[in-house]
């Protein structure tokens, strides 16, 4: 059946299968980047081999000593302490510290960041480890610390401009713990933890925000090291204990937001374990006097870059990060020109189409030639029906004689699929699209078009593009299937973010324009050929 299909038909099948494969594979096998440190199981039954075990640091042995002290799931998923010790208020957020010295709550006040229930986004989950939670290696000391509340120098702080500092102290029988925290209006904070005596202890990053999750996005934990290696541990996939050194940042993230810690010394031991649901829990072994920084908020590129450029690595695009990062930077640059994310997407689509124009033009021309040769190919197939070898030779000779390539219309367009997936990841992960308006009816490019106007326009443009594109169906069933593709894609895109649907729609419009131009060129060439032939006949008469 496939040998009777035109390159355009094969292309459509390839696109559909590629998309379906990409969706299914991303769900089943989330991206797992190279790991650069030695990994160990919580139990002693087996060990996890990393891709670069030779990079293990001497400090790993120090962490091994902690393995004998098992951390129970109950301790890692400690219940909330409902007593609020300090409230930090900004025009953009409200953050709370509880009596255990943890960040127990952070609520974003901007409506554009609201959750799926249209409530202000709460970035700290009710269950799970909280940011800045301290756990001691000594069981008795740890038990005491869980019962003794911290004291504070301030119960309320306002950080609309500049920064504000609060000092928390915990007086234990044999130890005094001091946390000096400076909060900034952009959402980041600096921390200094001091102990009156040197004790082994660990500081927790906290569980990831649970606000927005969409198909084909990754949620979980990230470790980014100084050799630019990213390790992603997806929720539900955490396996035992992994240790890292030389870490630039650690992150627990969902689609748009993240809890991040950074600014560690190179020899800081970062540990990743699993909780009762096999979700990753990240913490690090701290010093007697420990200084580091953190950020809790949206993964907005400009904000992260202004705090510390290394934080932009917390924006992760999966397999296509190498292409998606520069595409987003181009999109952001265009936004600086147009001041509107919707029109920036339109401009980005135009630039991509212009760059790929030679490929798409070549593909369209090849499809036109294949269409023109189709009647002759059918005659050859009929003529040599009983001799496949001679038939194939005759067909290939015909293609060669007329400069047609059976794969010419397929391969150039297949090369565009990685570009589509790269821009797909950009538009799916760009928090900047939240609350971004475009046209009269779209108020948020990160959410589906509730009016369904844009998906319908996309489907209509795909149908018209199909009508313009040369095709030659030999199987009625194939023709019926391809006629339904615009409808299938329309339903497929109904729940997609409007920004992505806008990209696909505009891309279709450019394809239609280009196909129209190619069709007109071939029509004019044929008319000129006919006119020349008639003129020659008259001249002979």
MOLIN-V923358 format. One record per run of one state. SS is the DSSP state (helix for helix, strand for strand, loop for the rest). FROM is the first residue (numbers start at 0). LEN is the number of residues. If there is no record, write none. Layout:
ss: (SS/SS)
from: (FROM/FROM)
len: (LEN/LEN)
This chain:
ss: (loop/helix/loop/helix/loop/strand/loop/helix/loop/helix/loop/helix/loop/strand/loop/strand/loop/strand/loop/helix/loop/strand/loop/strand/loop/strand/loop/helix/loop/strand/loop/strand/loop/strand/loop/strand/loop/strand/loop/strand/loop/strand/loop/strand/loop/strand/loop/strand/loop/strand/loop/strand/loop/strand/loop/strand/loop/helix/loop/helix/loop/helix/loop/helix/loop/helix/loop/helix/loop/helix/loop/helix/loop/strand/loop/strand/loop/helix/loop/helix/loop/helix/loop)
from: (0/1/4/6/28/38/40/52/55/58/68/72/76/83/89/92/98/102/108/110/113/121/122/130/131/133/136/138/145/150/152/155/158/162/171/175/184/187/195/200/204/219/225/229/234/240/244/246/253/256/262/269/274/279/286/288/298/300/307/308/314/317/338/340/383/387/402/407/414/416/429/430/433/437/438/441/442/452/468/475/493/497/540)
len: (1/3/2/22/10/2/12/3/3/10/4/4/7/6/3/6/4/6/2/3/8/1/8/1/2/3/2/7/5/2/3/3/4/9/4/9/3/8/5/4/15/6/4/5/6/4/2/7/3/6/7/5/5/7/2/10/2/7/1/6/3/21/2/43/4/15/5/7/2/13/1/3/4/1/3/1/10/16/7/18/4/43/1)
